[in-house]
Amino acid sequence: MSAAVRTALLAAAVLLLTGQGYGEPEEAAPPPSFEELEALGAIIGTIRVDPRNIFDLSDPKENSWPYRLANSLHVRTRPETVAKQLLFKTGDRVSARAIAESCWSSRSDGTSTTRALSI
């Protein structure tokens, strides 16, 4: 028996003995909160800004002419403009306070009604 076949059989035996690979798939663990990341000393990686329409036209309740009109008249904020307003940048340590303040400041200055920040 070749080494590759032995390795494959061993892996299958481990799966059988541990019960892995059977039953319901495990749900992915939720991502850590910003507070947890801050406590771990995490560093901010890539920041992606994804400006969206006001209304989600894939939702049947929002897919009628008034909503489409509002989306067409709405001027999307440029990603660079949003990035300038953030109180953190790539390479900074995660700060839950800076993240929360970035969300709050966008609402208070009228540039955005909602800014969702996620991991």
C-alpha positions, 0 to 999 in steps of 0.5 A: 500500500502506498504512503498516499493511500495509507494517509487517506485511510488514516484521515478517513479513520480519524473522521469516523472515530471523531464523528467529524464529517457527519451530521449537521454542518457546524455553524461558523462562529460569529466574528469577534466584537470590536471590543474583543479585538481591541482587548486582543491588540488587533491591528486594522487591515484593509478598509473597504468603503462600499457606498450604497443606495438608499433603498434596496431594490432587491426587497419587493417592498422597496422595488417600486417607482418612488424608491427607484426615483429616490435612488436615482436622485441620491448622490452617493458619497465617494469612498474617499470622502468617507475614508477621510472622515474615519478616525482610524486607518490601516495599521492602527490598533483597533479602538472600539471608541474610534469606531463608534465615534466614526459612526456617530460623527457621520450622522451628526454632520449630515453626511450619512444617515447610517454607516455600518462598520463590520469585520 
